[in-house]
Amino acid sequence: MKKNLFRIFGIIMCLLIIAGMFSCGRREIQTGDVDQDLTTEELNIKGRVLFTVDNSSFTEEMMSSVRAISSAFMSEYPNVNVHVEGASRTTFPNRISSGDIGDVFWCDENDVNNYHYNHNALMPLDGYLKPMNINMGDVYTGALDCGRYDGRLYMVPRNIGLTTLMYNADMLREAGISFNNKVATPWDEFKDLCRRVTVISDDGSAEQMGFAVRLWWDVVWQMFFRAYGGEWVNSKEHRITITDSTEVMRGIQEMYDGVMEGWLYPTEQTLTGDLASKMSKIAPNEANFTQIAFQHCISFSLLDTYGKTYDNYNVDWDFCPFPAFENHTISAGATGYVVYNRTKNPDAAAALALYFLTENGQRAYHSQLGGDVPLLRSLAEDDFWKGKNDIWRDKNYSAFVAYTDNTRPATAVVQCPFEVAGVLSNTNMQALWNNVLSGKVDLQTAFEKMQQQANEKWQQLGG
């Protein structure tokens, strides 16, 4: 009898422990719904917040930016203790599942989509905007759109990544070209500049070219696809419309013609036959700084690497806006921070994430060597984020905040389901262009096949 009682007691204790463990791993989901009549002072902004930063490619300078904004935040909210940790983004899905991810953690546009739809892990933050008195009119919408899904704001951007160019000013001067880097050069004029600086040797190969760009990158191809007023996606009807639109195909034709004419270098493409011979003297990727007049600037974070490369070649260089098509849109990307929807401290976590939308937060973050381009209009002309290298103080940093009212999301996943965007992935687009440029398939056929595959995938998802 006594043994049975002990056995029953042991089973009950085990069940209680298991239940406790289960309840800890299944904390209450925070909805982000906040009384809109509350003020910042009335929110429960206190306690410990774990701030998880992706350090898989971050430098110490980038980590210093995170620590700087955390310190500034704690100065304004002394009842909060922010603990910064670095971790590889590859560990985030498992940590989300186990419940030990940070209250606030790093994301890019693809991650936001994944963690929202597939993991149900993110707390919407738009409910906190009014109580925290965030001036949304001061924030670049192109950056905010990178974190919006289903009409809700899930990711707070830390920066805005506007598509810009770097250019070889010496090459333009040698060609007798007077160039205004303050405005976006109309596309037809830009093409003429590129042709004028292109030099073809006696054997038919190019010694220098006008423009180098990644045809396959969604940041780039979307601007060409929209160049003449067309749209590659119809979100309302749930369809990809690349070859359905003569305007989209006209933009694609411009990409192709530039390569075939010999003034546009298709970065990171596999070239064969006559085209390979024509471009055989151009160094691959970014090793061609002295051979290319206009280079696509991947991001502000690579400014130090790119700028030093130009300097090592003793080249006078600067920034300029991406050229303007008839329908002038600029791809804008952003990475940022989200709030785990099982946080025990929703008010404090939301306040930390949204601190990136304040002037004090932006100043703290972007004043560091690891900073980037501020996402507030009110800070566009300030100098604190410019010239990370003092010898570059005179460069045209205004290019990074030019035409912000023309911005559209830089990644495809913001505009169509993750699985559909996967059909249009950079890898697939790069393979498509390899086949087109090698003559294996024509433009129309290649994009018709891609469109068909994407729409079949969308239909499988339920249209």
Buried (B, 14 or more C-beta within 10 A) or exposed (E): EEEEEEEEEEEEEEEEEEEEEEEEEEEEEBEBEBEEEBEBEEBEBBBEBBBBBBBEEBEEBBBBBBBBBBEBBBEBBEEBBBEBEBBEBEBBBEBBEEEEBBBBBBBBBBBBBBBBBEBEBBBBBBBBBBBBEBEEEBBBBBBBBBBBBEEBBBBBBBBBBBBBBBBBBBBBEEBEBEBEBEEBBBBEEBBBBBBBBBBBEEEEBBEBBBBBBBBBBBBBBBBBBBBBBBBBBBEEEBBBBBBBBEBBBBBBBBBBEBBEEBBBBBBBBEBEEEBBEBBEBBEEEBEBBBBBBBBBBBBBBEBBEBBEBBBEEEBEBBBBBBBBBBBBBBBBBBBBBBBBBBBBBBBBBBBBBBBBBBBEBBBBBBBBEBBBBBBBBEBBEBEBBBBBEEEBEEBBBBBBBBBBEBBBBBBBBBBBBBEBBBBBBBEBBBBBBBBBBBEEBEBEEBBBBBBEBBBEBBEEEEE
